[in-house]
Amino acid sequence: MKVSNQNVYITGSNRGIGLALAKRAAKLKNHLNLVNRSKLKKEDLEVLKKLGALTVNEISLDLMKKDEINNFIKSLDGKRIDVFINNAGLLSGGLIENQKIDDIYDMFQVNVNAVIQICRGLVPIMTKQKSGCIVNNASVSGKMFFPCASTYAASKAAIVAFTESIAQELEPTGVKTLTMITPGVKTEMYDDIENLYGDNLDLDFMSSIPAEKWAEEVFNSLENGDRICWPKGASRIGVWVGHHIPSLMRRVVRPKFKR
């Protein structure tokens, strides 16, 4: 699909990967619907307009609140949705016994429950129009598993499974899905990994790419009609090994972990 002059919705678009996705969509001359708990900075809004966004519409939504999500879905009735990117997410990590249970519940609410609730509401709207794409942000953590990433990896593995399942349900409808197997992307959330994992896991094997580069790859996958947007380079190799030869991945990671 050609992603130009389309109605693009992006959650978590006020910073990091989400903002980079919004900028890429703006460059491609789209109508932007930015779904966030907090408003964008004025300077970021100006940048999106200068980059070429046809319109910029900010929508307030707290993904922690089920009723707000329901009301948001109701507000979409009758509107055209060409691309909906479920990007918003929270990071959790550390030894499982040290992770706060409230933090785990909040992370699953944003990373999994809210995504499923939104998709459940989007499907009737998009199948009626017989077109569009639902994009869900998973992670390399949903395909390869490390100590200290237990709960976060579980949330992203859930998104991989959920998106692949609904992709099969949607095959006859004209609606497509895209799963983002997001690698390390240099954002504020990426910087938090050291704080959460660093006491127990040597992170020297990690690498990152600019958010703008990943956003470009995501939109290339959209235009190519891909079902999965895979990372490139070492991250792609790591995902393949983690998925197909998990015993090898464990041997590599074991010396880097300490309790």
C-alpha positions as CSV (number, residue, x, y, z in Angstrom):
1,M,0.0,0.0,0.0
2,K,1.2,3.5,-0.8
3,V,1.3,5.4,2.5
4,S,0.6,8.9,1.3
5,N,-2.6,11.0,1.8
6,Q,-3.7,8.4,4.4
7,N,-5.2,8.6,7.8
8,V,-2.5,7.4,10.1
9,Y,-3.0,6.9,13.8
10,I,0.0,6.4,16.2
11,T,-0.1,5.7,19.9
12,G,2.8,6.9,22.1
13,S,3.8,9.4,19.5
14,N,5.0,12.2,21.7
15,R,8.5,10.9,22.0
16,G,11.0,8.1,21.0
17,I,10.0,5.7,18.3
18,G,6.4,7.0,18.1
19,L,7.6,10.5,17.4
20,A,10.0,9.2,14.7
21,L,7.1,7.3,13.1
22,A,5.0,10.5,13.1
23,K,7.8,12.4,11.4
24,R,8.2,9.7,8.8
25,A,4.4,9.7,8.2
26,A,4.6,13.5,7.9
27,K,7.4,13.3,5.3
28,L,5.2,11.0,3.3
29,K,2.4,13.6,3.3
30,N,-0.3,11.9,5.5
31,H,-3.0,13.0,7.9
32,L,-1.7,12.4,11.4
33,N,-3.8,11.4,14.4
34,L,-1.5,11.3,17.4
35,V,-2.9,9.4,20.3
36,N,-1.1,10.1,23.6
37,R,-1.6,10.6,27.3
38,S,0.5,13.8,27.2
39,K,0.5,16.4,24.5
40,L,3.3,16.9,22.0
41,K,5.8,19.7,22.6
42,K,4.9,22.8,20.5
43,E,8.2,22.5,18.7
44,D,7.6,18.9,17.7
45,L,4.2,19.8,16.3
46,E,5.8,22.6,14.2
47,V,8.4,20.1,12.9
48,L,5.6,17.7,11.8
49,K,3.8,20.4,9.9
50,K,7.1,21.6,8.2
51,L,7.9,18.0,7.2
52,G,4.7,17.8,5.3
53,A,1.9,16.5,7.4
54,L,-1.4,17.3,5.7
55,T,-3.1,17.7,9.1
56,V,-2.1,17.0,12.7
57,N,-4.8,15.9,15.1
58,E,-3.9,15.3,18.8
59,I,-6.1,12.8,20.7
60,S,-5.9,12.4,24.5
61,L,-6.0,8.8,25.7
62,D,-4.7,7.1,28.8
63,L,-4.1,3.5,28.0
64,M,-4.2,2.6,31.6
65,K,-8.0,3.2,31.6
66,K,-10.3,0.7,30.0
67,D,-13.3,3.1,29.8
68,E,-11.2,5.7,28.1
69,I,-10.1,3.2,25.5
70,N,-13.8,2.2,24.9
71,N,-14.7,5.8,24.4
72,F,-11.8,6.3,22.0
73,I,-13.0,3.3,19.9
74,K,-16.5,4.7,19.8
75,S,-15.2,8.0,18.6
76,L,-13.6,6.3,15.6
77,D,-17.0,5.0,14.3
78,G,-17.6,6.3,10.8
79,K,-14.0,7.6,10.4
80,R,-11.6,6.2,7.9
81,I,-8.5,4.4,9.4
82,D,-5.8,3.5,6.9
83,V,-2.9,2.8,9.2
84,F,-3.2,2.3,13.0
85,I,0.1,1.9,14.8
86,N,0.0,0.5,18.4
87,N,3.3,1.8,19.4
88,A,3.0,2.9,23.1
89,G,4.7,0.7,25.6
90,L,6.3,0.5,29.0
91,L,9.6,-1.2,30.0
92,S,10.0,-3.6,32.9
93,G,12.9,-5.6,34.0
94,G,15.3,-7.0,36.7
95,L,15.3,-10.2,38.6
96,I,11.7,-11.3,38.8
97,E,11.6,-11.3,42.6
98,N,12.7,-7.6,42.6
99,Q,10.1,-6.4,40.1
100,K,7.2,-4.5,41.7
101,I,4.0,-6.2,41.0
102,D,2.2,-2.9,40.3
103,D,4.8,-2.1,37.7
104,I,4.3,-5.5,36.1
105,Y,0.5,-5.1,35.9
106,D,0.8,-1.5,34.5
107,M,3.3,-2.8,31.8
108,F,1.0,-5.6,30.7
109,Q,-2.0,-3.2,30.6
110,V,-0.2,-0.8,28.2
111,N,1.8,-3.4,26.2
112,V,-0.8,-6.1,25.9
113,N,-4.3,-5.4,27.2
114,A,-4.7,-2.0,25.7
115,V,-3.4,-3.2,22.3
116,I,-5.9,-6.1,22.3
117,Q,-8.7,-3.9,23.3
118,I,-7.9,-1.3,20.6
119,C,-7.6,-4.0,17.9
120,R,-10.9,-5.6,19.0
121,G,-12.5,-2.3,18.4
122,L,-10.6,-1.5,15.2
123,V,-11.4,-4.8,13.4
124,P,-15.2,-4.1,12.8
125,I,-14.4,-0.6,11.5
126,M,-11.6,-1.6,9.2
127,T,-13.3,-4.8,7.9
128,K,-16.3,-2.7,7.0
129,Q,-14.1,-0.4,4.9
130,K,-12.2,-3.5,3.5
131,S,-8.8,-2.0,3.8
132,G,-6.1,-0.7,6.1
133,C,-3.3,-2.0,8.2
134,I,-3.0,-2.6,12.0
135,V,0.7,-2.3,13.1
136,N,1.7,-3.7,16.5
137,N,5.0,-2.9,18.1
138,A,6.6,-6.0,19.4
139,S,10.3,-6.4,20.0
140,V,13.3,-8.7,19.5
141,S,12.5,-9.5,23.1
142,G,9.4,-11.3,21.9
143,K,11.6,-13.7,19.9
144,M,14.7,-14.1,22.0
145,F,14.8,-14.3,25.8
146,F,17.3,-13.0,28.3
147,P,17.5,-13.0,32.1
148,C,16.1,-9.8,33.6
149,A,13.7,-9.3,30.7
150,S,11.2,-11.9,31.8
151,T,8.0,-9.8,32.1
152,Y,8.8,-7.4,29.2
153,A,9.7,-10.3,26.9
154,A,6.4,-12.1,27.9
155,S,4.4,-9.0,26.9
156,K,6.2,-8.7,23.5
157,A,5.9,-12.4,22.8
158,A,2.2,-12.0,23.5
159,I,2.0,-9.3,20.9
160,V,3.8,-11.4,18.3
161,A,1.3,-14.3,19.0
162,F,-1.7,-12.0,19.0
163,T,-0.9,-10.2,15.8
164,E,-0.1,-13.4,13.9
165,S,-3.3,-14.9,15.0
166,I,-5.5,-12.0,14.0
167,A,-3.6,-11.7,10.7
168,Q,-5.0,-15.1,9.8
169,E,-8.5,-14.1,10.9
170,L,-8.2,-11.0,8.7
171,E,-6.9,-12.7,5.5
172,P,-10.3,-12.7,3.7
173,T,-11.2,-9.1,4.7
174,G,-8.7,-6.8,2.9
175,V,-7.3,-5.7,6.3
176,K,-3.6,-6.4,6.9
177,T,-1.4,-6.5,9.9
178,L,2.3,-5.7,10.4
179,T,4.3,-6.9,13.4
180,M,7.3,-4.7,14.3
181,I,10.1,-6.8,15.7
182,T,11.8,-3.7,17.0
183,P,15.6,-3.9,17.7
184,G,17.5,-1.7,20.1
185,V,16.5,1.9,19.2
186,K,18.2,4.8,20.8
187,T,15.4,6.4,22.9
188,E,14.8,7.3,26.5
189,M,13.3,3.8,27.1
190,Y,16.4,2.2,25.6
191,D,18.6,4.2,28.1
192,D,16.4,2.8,31.0
193,I,17.5,-0.8,30.1
194,E,20.8,-0.2,31.9
195,N,19.0,0.9,35.1
196,L,16.7,-2.1,35.1
197,Y,19.0,-4.9,33.9
198,G,22.5,-3.6,34.5
199,D,23.0,-4.9,38.1
200,N,22.7,-8.5,36.9
201,L,23.4,-8.5,33.2
202,D,26.4,-7.3,31.3
203,L,24.9,-5.4,28.4
204,D,28.0,-5.0,26.2
205,F,26.4,-7.2,23.5
206,M,23.6,-4.6,23.0
207,S,23.5,-2.1,20.1
208,S,21.1,0.5,18.9
209,I,20.0,2.3,15.8
210,P,18.5,5.8,15.5
211,A,14.7,6.0,15.9
212,E,14.4,7.7,12.5
213,K,16.1,4.7,10.8
214,W,13.7,2.2,12.4
215,A,10.7,4.4,11.4
216,E,11.9,4.4,7.8
217,E,12.1,0.6,7.8
218,V,8.6,0.3,9.3
219,F,7.1,2.5,6.6
220,N,9.0,0.6,3.9
221,S,7.5,-2.6,5.3
222,L,4.1,-1.0,5.2
223,E,4.5,0.0,1.6
224,N,5.9,-3.4,0.6
225,G,2.9,-5.2,2.2
226,D,5.1,-7.1,4.6
227,R,3.6,-9.1,7.4
228,I,6.6,-8.6,9.7
229,C,9.2,-5.8,9.9
230,W,12.4,-7.6,10.8
231,P,15.5,-5.8,12.2
232,K,18.7,-5.9,10.1
233,G,22.3,-6.8,10.8
234,A,23.3,-8.3,14.1
235,S,19.9,-7.9,15.6
236,R,18.3,-10.0,12.8
237,I,21.0,-12.7,13.4
238,G,20.3,-12.6,17.1
239,V,16.6,-13.0,16.6
240,W,17.1,-16.0,14.3
241,V,19.5,-17.7,16.7
242,G,17.2,-17.0,19.7
243,H,14.2,-18.4,17.9
244,H,15.7,-21.4,16.2
245,I,18.7,-22.3,18.4
246,P,17.7,-21.1,21.9
247,S,20.3,-23.4,23.6
248,L,23.1,-21.5,21.7
249,M,21.6,-18.1,22.8
250,R,21.6,-19.3,26.4
251,R,25.3,-20.4,26.2
252,V,26.2,-16.9,24.9
253,V,24.2,-15.1,27.6
254,R,25.0,-17.2,30.6
255,P,28.5,-15.7,31.3
256,K,27.1,-12.2,31.2
257,F,24.5,-12.9,33.9
258,K,25.0,-12.8,37.7
259,R,22.6,-12.9,40.6
